[in-house]
Amino acid sequence: LKGQIPVISSPLKGERFVSANSTSLINNHHPTYQLTYKGKTMVPERYCVDWNKIDADGNPYSGDMSKCENWYVYGQNVFAVSGGQVIAVKDGMPDQSPVGTLTNDLNLFNGDGNSVVIYIPGGYVIYGHFKPGSIAVKVGQFIQKGTLIGKVGNSGNSQAPHLHFGLHTDFPYYISEGLPYYIDSMEKIGSTGKPGGKYVTLPSPVMQTNKMVENCGVYNLK
């Protein structure tokens, strides 16, 4: 990798967000996903994160898990992690419902569902699986860090509500390599160990500045 690792802010704000499927080859499909497009093989999702949200007992939803709105992450506001320009917007795909089911129309070009791509210093940021109709930015728009992008949903290749987030060398993502990044400020409060694992809290919260997220770490995001 060339150049300095960019420092960005959190795409979400609030308590007990879980950074699933990131920075580990164990229990993680992102860095092991190799994609060959037009004869070239890349690892576009190497540092991507699937952000979820849990309650104090470690549950990601309340009540009937098949309903999107019962998941704590569903409908959460998503924010620009840096100033930049909106490169692409896709909207109009319904949430996958009931949770756990997928439609048969998914492919390489729409798997990210309702999504936004923003060019920032350091690469192309992708936000995937937005709630339909919630995207608040337009192609060509220049935005500032902290701008509301949309709301977490369950559209595209998503079997439960979450925010897919990643930084890439190029656009579209399937001709890119995944890039690392640091988050400027977050408070680590525990870990689930693996996706869906038992939530174990730290003895006391640890403030982290300019750090990478840990696979299945649980954070309060600023």
Salt bridges, closest charged atoms under 4 A:
GLU15 OE1 - ARG16 NH1 3.68
GLU45 OE1 - HIS30 NE2 3.89
ASP50 OD2 - HIS29 NE2 3.89
ASP50 OD2 - HIS30 NE2 3.64
ASP50 OD1 - HIS162 NE2 3.38
ASP50 OD1 - HIS164 ND1 3.26
ASP112 OD1 - LYS90 NZ 2.55
GLU177 OE1 - ARG46 NH2 3.75
ASP184 OD2 - LYS145 NZ 3.92
GLU187 OE1 - LYS222 NZ 3.95
GLU214 OE1 - LYS188 NZ 2.52
